[in-house]
Amino acid sequence: MPDGTPTYPCVADLRGSDVVGAHARHFGADVVMTIGDPHVCPPEVYGTLPWLAWAPTDFIPPTRATLRSLASARWVWSPSRVGAEAYRVAGIKRARHVPHGVDSRVFDVSDREVARDHLAAVTGADVMDKFIVVTVAANKSSPSRKGVYELYAAFQTFLKNNPA
């Protein structure tokens, strides 16, 4: 990074599972924290690390793959109380509720026109007077568990009720 913060690359695995251990040792990490689907963190890799899994809950009860991975974590946090309880009921007794959020008094887009100008400059797109819709939905499961169709349907309803 330009500010001098070390940035550790992945090598073959897009999630970095092939090098996370080496990076943690090089950095002298006390904790390796992940936030995301725990089933993509191989327990044979992460179980050798001081792993803190901040793990959203997609299914109740949690899937076998999720529980297999979380069994190797030293600490398990869930951003929801329901998720933490589901993990505990499923046998992950060390699961704790740790909320995930942003203090909008600290982090906010106070000048949306400046933000749109910046987005237009970066993308080259005309974003003035447009709805900007985004989602975090990396998905490789079938059927999809991200609800992309439902997102489009909800946005269509929004547009019908809020014409531009």
N, C-alpha and C positions, 0 to 999 in steps of 0.2 A: 504494500500500500504506500502511497505517496507520503503519508504521515509517519512512516517508520514502523507501523504495526505489522508484525509478521503475518503472512497469509499462507496457509498450508494448502497445497494443491491436492486434488485427487489424482489417481494414476489410471486405473482401469475401471474401477467401480464408481459410477456417478455419485454415489452417496459417500464415498471415501472410506468404505469399510476395509478396503485393502491396505490403507495407510494410516488409519486413525490411531492405531497403537504406536506406530513409529513417531507420529507427530506429537502424541501425548508425552512420550518419553523425551523427545527432543526439547519440548517446551517445559517439561517438568510439571505437567498438569496434576493438580490435586484432585480435580474432578473433570470428567468428560461429560458435558451436558448435551443432550439432544432434545429437540422439541419437534415432535411430529410422530408419525405412525411408528410405534415400536416394532411392529412385525418386520420392518425392513432392516432392523439392526440385528445381524446374526449373533446369537448368544455365545457362539464359540469365539467370537471376536470381542464383543462388548463385555462379556462375562469376565474377561481377563483385565478389564480396566475399572477404575473407580467411576462407574457409570451412573449418572443421574438421568433417568428417563422422565422427561416432562411429557406425559403421554395423553393426548386427547382420547376420548372413548367414542368409537364409531358404532360399536355394537354392544348390546346388553342381552345376554352375557357376553363378555369379551371373547374374541375368537381364540382358538387353540394356538394359532401362530403368535398372536399378541401375548398370550399368557406364557408361551414358551420363551419369548424374548425377555419379557419383564421378570421372569424368574431369575434371570442372571444379573439384573440391575441391583446395585447397592441401595439406591433410593428410587422411589417411584412417586412422582407428583402427577396429579390430575388437575387440569384447569377448571373442572366442575366437581361439585360435591357428589353429584350422582355418579360420575365416573370413578371417583375415589372409592365410593361405597361398592360399586360394581366390581372393582378390582379386589377389594377386601373380601367380598362374598365369594369371589372366584379363587381365593387362596393367596392373594398378594397382600399379606397382612401389614406390610410396611407402607402401603399406599397412603398418601396424604393429599388433601386438597390444598393446592397453591394456585390462587386465581391468576389468570393471564389477562392483562389488559393494558391500556395506555391511559395515563393521566392527561386528559385533553386540555387541562389548564397549563400543562407544560409542552405537550406536543400537539400542535394544531396548525392547520393552514389558515393563518390569519388574513392573508391577502390572496384570495383565490385568483384574482386577475394576474398577479405575479406568477402564481403556480401554473396557470394556463399558458402564460407567455413562455415559461420555461419548458413546459411539455411540448408546446408547438415548436420551439427551437430545437429540442432534442429529437422529436419524431418527424418534423417536417409536415405534420398534419394540421389541418384547420380545426382547432378544438374550441374556438369561440362559440358561445351559444349552443353547445352540444352537451348531451348527457355523456358522462364518462363512466363506463361500467367496467368493473374488473372483478375477477374471482381468482382465488387460489384453488386450483383444481387439478393438480397433477394426478393422473389416474391411469392405472394399467389393469384395473380389474374388469371382469366381465361377469355379470352385468355391472355397469358403472355404479359406484356408490357415491358419486359426487353430485348427482342430480342436475346435470347440465341442462337436460330438457326442461326440468322444473324451473331452473333459473331463467331460461328464455321465456317460458310461459308467464312467469311472474313479471318479468320486465314488459312483456306485451300487455299485460293487464295494467301495469303502471302507466304505460304510454297511452292506453285508451282513456284512462282516468285523468291524465295530466298531459294534454296535447301541447306540443312545443309551440 
